[in-house]
């Protein structure tokens, strides 16, 4: 529900610990700081806190000034977000911090984490019985060490009632935008996304890595980068094996063999996923007719796109638009509640 404009600013508190990842805090903090009510007032009152207060070093060496967590919790806090980073594995051993966060669960409307911050919440029992996510490299560990948590590995973020968790680093920004949309409405969230030059919802909406990024990461040596950039710029172009091989500067046989060997995906499968992702963006962010979306994404027609969506997303394009375009729940956001690009 959008916030009543008569209500005061919502207080958002970011919990820091020594060595937390700077972007895990700075990204979501920027979103909340820039959010505005319909009257143009700041919609959120943000604060940085730590268990003991004082300057807290981040992974970059930049120190952030913080107040005391207990002092912040003495007042009204709407949203409490735990930052992440590899030092979260040290912070999760701090029993005082765990107790403070466990105590906060029933006192805040929303309790969340960015990236590996999920392990801090998990260790404190906050996520028991909930659905959650974390950085893609740590999802298996989270599931193995905390079997009472349902880990959604391909989620950008997961909202399970009052508990919100996000994937790696920049996914904290996606989560913050979703929170703003839930509080203030889609129009303000979209304004923020445009101002910050972000997607309101990432292409694909479900995977931590998009198909192009997965292929680039898998290759590692940049051999497909130029080709992938061209495909992303114009998914409706000729994407036959011959055309892609030419863009990659390889023979068709060499390209097909290397692409499958490196990415584990056949070129045709990759192209279909790329086009589905392009269609997802158009369906969520424009009002173009489905036929026009299919053409823009490079499908031969609506039926071809529909079959591809069924294979890739398990739903029809029209259902995807109904879920995503009106803020109705990103799957994994997950269709059951509200829903990594860099290493934590």
N, C-alpha and C positions, 0 to 999 in steps of 0.2 A: 504494500500500500504506500503511495506517495506520502511524504511527510506533510502534515498540516502546517501551512505557512505561518500559523500563529505560534507554533512551538519554537522554543529556543534552539540554538545550535546543538547538535548531538555531539557528545564528547567521545572521541576516538583515542584510545591509548595504545601506544606501540611499546611492547616489552622488549628491552634490549639486554644483551649479556656480552661479556667480553669477547671480542672477535666476531661479532655477528656480521653478516654480509650487508654492506651498505645499501645496495640496491633493493634488498628485501624490505628495507624500511623506507628508503627515499622514494621508490616508485609509488607504492600505495599512498604514502604521505602526500605526494604531489597531487594525486587524484583527489583525495579528501580536502586538501587545502584549496584547490581550485574550484570545488563544487559550490554552487550558489543556489539559493532559494529563488522562487519566482520574483521576489522583490529585489534580488541582487545582493542579498546579504550572504555572508559566509554560512554555509550549511552545517559545517562541522568545526568543532573546537578540538584541535589535535595536541597531544602531549607525548613526549618520549619519557619512558620511565625504566628503571632497573630496580633490582632488589634493594641495593644500598644507596642508589642515587649517585650523582656526580658524573664526571666525564667517563664515557665508555668507549674504548677503542673499537673500531670496526676492522674488518679484514683488509681494508685499504690503508690503514694507519690513521685515517681521519677519525677524530674523536667526536662523539655526539654528547651534548649536555643532557643529563636526565634528572628527573625528579625521582622521589621514592615511590615504589609501587604501592606500599601500604597507604601512603598519603593520598595517592590518586584514588585508591579504592574507598577511601573514607567519604568521597563525594559520589556523585551519580556518574556512572560510566555506561555509555551505550554499547560501545564495541571495543573489545580488547583483542589485539593482534600480536602474536608472538613472532618475532623475526627468525630468520633461519641462517644457514651457512654451516660449514663443517664443524665449527665450534659448538654447534647445538648438541653434539654428542658429549661434550664436556658439561654444558649447562644442564643437561638432563640428569646429571648426577647430583645436582644441587637440591637437596631435599627441602630446603626452605622455599626455593623458587617453585618447586612442584606443589608444595602445600598451598602456597599463595594462589597459584593458578587454579588448583582444584577448588579452593574456596571461592574463587571469583565466578565459577561456572554458574551458580544460581543467582548471582548478583548483577550480571550483565545480560543485555538482550542478545548479544552476539559475541561468540568467542572463536577466534580463528588463528591460523598460522600460515606462514609463508614458507614454502620449500621444506627444508629439513627441520623447521620449527615444529612440524607435526610429531617428531619423536619426543619432544619435550612434553607436549600434551599427552601423547600416548603413554609415556613413562609415568605420568601422574594419574593415569586412569581416566583422564577426561574424555578420551575417544572410545572408551569401551562400549561395544554394541553399536557403534556408529559407522557410517561409510566415510572414507577419507582418501586423500591422495597425498603424494609428496613428489620430490624430484624423481624423474624416471629411473635414475640409476639406483635409487634407494627403495623403490616400491617393494621389491622382493624381500628386502631386509625388514621393512615395516610389517609385511604380512607374516613373515616367519617369526619375528620376535613378539608380535602382538596379534595372535590368532583371533582374538575377540573383535578385532577391527576388520571390516570389509574393505579391502584396499582396491580402489578403482584406478588401475594402472595407466589407462589412456586418457585420464581426465585432465583438463586444464585446471579446473578447480571443482570442488564438491561442496555443496551446501546440504547438510543433513540437519534440518531443524535449526537450532541456534548455533550449531557447530559448522565452521567453514574451514576448509583446508585448500591450499593451492599447490600446484606443481612447482617446477623449478624457476626461481628468481623472477623473471619478468612476468610469470603467471600471477604473481601477487598483484600486478597492475590490473590484469583481467578480473581478478577476484574483487578488487576495490571498485572497479567500474560496475560490476554486477551488484555490489552492495549499494552503490549510489543509485542504480536503476531501481532496486527494490525500495529504496527510501524516497527518492525524489521523482521517479518516473523515467521513462525511456528518453524523453526529449533532452533532459539534462545530461543523462549518461552519454547520449550521442553527441551532444555539444562538447562535452569533455573529451571524448574520443577524437573528435575532429580537431580540437584545439591542440591536443597532445600528439596528433598524427598517429593515431592508433586505430586498430579495428575495435569496434564495440564488442564483436565476437570474432575470434580468430577464424581464418579459413578452416573449414573442416569441423570446427566446434568441439571435437572430441579428442583428437590425438594431440599428445604433447609435442610431437614432431609432425610437421606437414610432410607430404610425400616428397617435395623437392628437397627439403632440408634433410630428410632421412637419407636420400640418395647422395647428397653432398657429404654428409657425415660418414656414410659408409665408404665412399670413394676415398676420402681423406686427402688425396693428392691433387684435387681440383680438376681432374680430367674431364668431368662432366659439367663444370660450373657455367661455362659459356652457353652450353646447350640448355641447361636448366633455366638460366636467366631469360633466354629467349622464349622458352615454353611458358614461363610464368607471365611474361609480358603479353603473350598472345596465344592462349590455349586453343583458339579456334583455327590456328594455322595447320598446315599439313604436318601431322605428327606420325607419319609412317616411319618404319624402321629406317628406310632409305633417307628420309629427310633428317631424322635425328642423327644418324650416322654421319651425314654430311656436316651437320652443325658441330658434332664432336670431333670432326677431322679424322674419321676412321672408315674403314670399309664396313659394309653392312654386316658381314659375318663376324668381323672382329668386334664391332660395336655390340651386337646382340650377345656375343659370348661374354665380353667383359662386363657389360651392364648387369647381366644376370648373375655372373660370378661375384661381382662386387656388392650389389645391392640385395641379391636374393630374390629379385623381382623381375619378371619378364617385362620388356619394354611396353607391350600392350597393356598390361596390368597397371604399370606406372602411369601411363597416359590416362587411363580411365580414372584412376584415383585423383590425378591432377585436375582433370576436368570436373569431377564431382566437387572437389574443393572450391574451384572457381565458381561453380554453380551455387554452392552453399553461401558464398559471400553475396552474390547477386540476389539470392532469395531472401536473405536476412536483411540486407541493407538497401534494397531498391523495391519499387513496386512494379517492376517490369513483368509483363505476362510470362507465364512459364515457357511458352513457345520461344519468346525472345531470349530468355535465360538460357535455354537449351542451345540456341544458335550462338550466343555470345561465348558459351563455354566450349563450343566445338562439337557438340553432339549432332547427329544427323537428324534428330527430331525429338519430340517429347517422349515418345515411347522408348527410344534408345536411352534417354536420360533416366527415365523411370526405372528401367531394368538395372542400370548402373547404380542408381541410388539404393535399390533393393539389395544389391550385392554388397555395396560399400557401407551403407548406413542402416539397412534393415527397415527403412521406411520410404514412403513416396515423397517426391519433392514437395507436394502440397502440404504434407504433414510436417515436413521439416520447416517450411515457411511458417506454418501455424505455431510451431513450438518456439522458433527463434525470433521471428520478426516482431512479435508482440511482447517479448520478454517472458514467454510462458515456460521457460525451464530448459536450459541446455542439458541435453542428455549427458549425464555425468557432470555437470551441473545436475544433472541426471534425470530428467523427466519425472523424477520423484520428489523433487525439491528444487530450490534454486540451483546449476552446475557450479619445452624446457630447453628453453633455448640455450641457457648457459649453465655451466657446472656450479653447483652450490659449493 
